[in-house]
Amino acid sequence: MTQDQLKAIAAEHGTPVFIVDHEFIRQNYLSFKEHLPKVQAYYAVKANPAPEIVHTLYKVGASFDVASMPEFMLVYENIKHLPAKEQQDFIWDKIIYANTIKPIETLKALDRYKPLVTYDNIEELKKIQQHAPHSGLVLRLKVPNTGSMVELSSKFGCPPGEAVDLIDEAFKVGLDVEGLSFHVGSQCTNFENYIQALNLSANIMKESKDRGHEIKILDIGGGFPAAYDKNVKPIKTLARKLNAEINRLFPKEIQILAEPGRYIVATAAVAVSKIVGKAVRDEKTCYYINDGVYHTYSGVIFDHCKYPLKSFREGPTQICSVFGPTCDALDTISLAEELPDLEIGELLYSENIGAYSAASSTFFNGFPPAKVVHVNV
Ligand SMILES: Cc1ncc(COP(=O)(O)O)c(C=O)c1O
């Protein structure tokens, strides 16, 4: 989006405003498909659950990774008009419930849809057997998350050494393990994580086959890095490695799934905010803007992500601090931003802020989340 377009949207809708360009969402989805043609892409709704985004991805044929019942219903909204049989086929073929820990109420609600669900421990297996016995199971493995921006392996995934027993256990109690899954950590720029995870998965599949259980699905999770800066290697480089390793390690008939979240939406949004205060503290200029880490910039805290701030004004820059509007000192977007000398009332913006940002915005301190504006829908 050009600076003029951003200014025009801010003038029309006010600030803070979170602008989602659906053309980028479609392009990102299509580039994922182009580079990984054998992989069925399940958009991880958690990255940005705006119903408009889910609908755009539904229209281009995406599948969906949901991690809660409300996320499931967001996707379901798009298929509720279909005849019952088509709804059921969509849920079977295009939705995975990829949270390994599910409340009993959720399992009960899910069971009638017979979806794919993940698990990674024996207690969850017992719950699924009791409350959602019609589900298809996917066992999530713990794999290296080395160097990824967001680490997930301390919370999820069964140790590879326990995997075959957990698969065996599921079949013993009458459940069907259809797949294996893993997540290499979000914004994974160390592609070796994927290679190790693929090799671990292939070994577990072989061992499982020897025990009489053939696994048909491999879910390679999320982690596909967004192009936040020029140092991030492109999806093309990762895809070349993944395609080669998948061809080498797995039979042709294997079904490959992925759960990209960040890659699909990160580059599709821009946040525009207004300077509401200015002070000089310890000889450094501090700008206070009307968006912050309790709002669109929540990824600074939860996602360990940085969103450089830009101004619409040219001129010599200096190192400044940028704070959010709330009374909490944690509401600090950056202590080292290169900005020109700006006045109260001027606008700032951050690009590539579509993932894990508006998704975790709050109403803290009486400030509501930024208005969301969708363009090129
Ligand atoms: C189970 C699961 N799948 C997919 C994703 C999406 O990952 P990413 O945004 O890195 O593609 C996440 C993110 O936390 C996840 O927990």
The ligand as a MOL file (V3000), in Angstrom:
LIG
                    3D

  0  0  0     0  0            999 V3000
M  V30 BEGIN CTAB
M  V30 COUNTS 16 16 0 0 0
M  V30 BEGIN ATOM
M  V30 1 C -0.4920 -26.2200 16.2000 0
M  V30 2 C -0.0970 -25.0140 15.4450 0
M  V30 3 N -0.1790 -25.0440 14.1100 0
M  V30 4 C 0.1380 -23.9650 13.3620 0
M  V30 5 C 0.5530 -22.7950 13.9440 0
M  V30 6 C 0.8860 -21.6360 13.0670 0
M  V30 7 O 2.2360 -21.4460 13.0540 0
M  V30 8 P 2.8990 -20.3200 12.1580 0
M  V30 9 O 2.1520 -19.0760 12.3640 0
M  V30 10 O 4.2980 -20.2930 12.6130 0
M  V30 11 O 2.8130 -20.7740 10.7250 0
M  V30 12 C 0.7040 -22.7200 15.3410 0
M  V30 13 C 1.1870 -21.5120 15.9920 0
M  V30 14 O 1.3190 -21.3880 17.1700 0
M  V30 15 C 0.3570 -23.8680 16.1110 0
M  V30 16 O 0.4280 -23.8520 17.4560 0
M  V30 END ATOM
M  V30 BEGIN BOND
M  V30 1 1 1 2
M  V30 2 1 2 3
M  V30 3 2 2 15
M  V30 4 2 3 4
M  V30 5 1 4 5
M  V30 6 1 5 6
M  V30 7 2 5 12
M  V30 8 1 6 7
M  V30 9 1 7 8
M  V30 10 2 8 9
M  V30 11 1 8 10
M  V30 12 1 8 11
M  V30 13 1 12 13
M  V30 14 1 12 15
M  V30 15 2 13 14
M  V30 16 1 15 16
M  V30 END BOND
M  V30 END CTAB
M  END
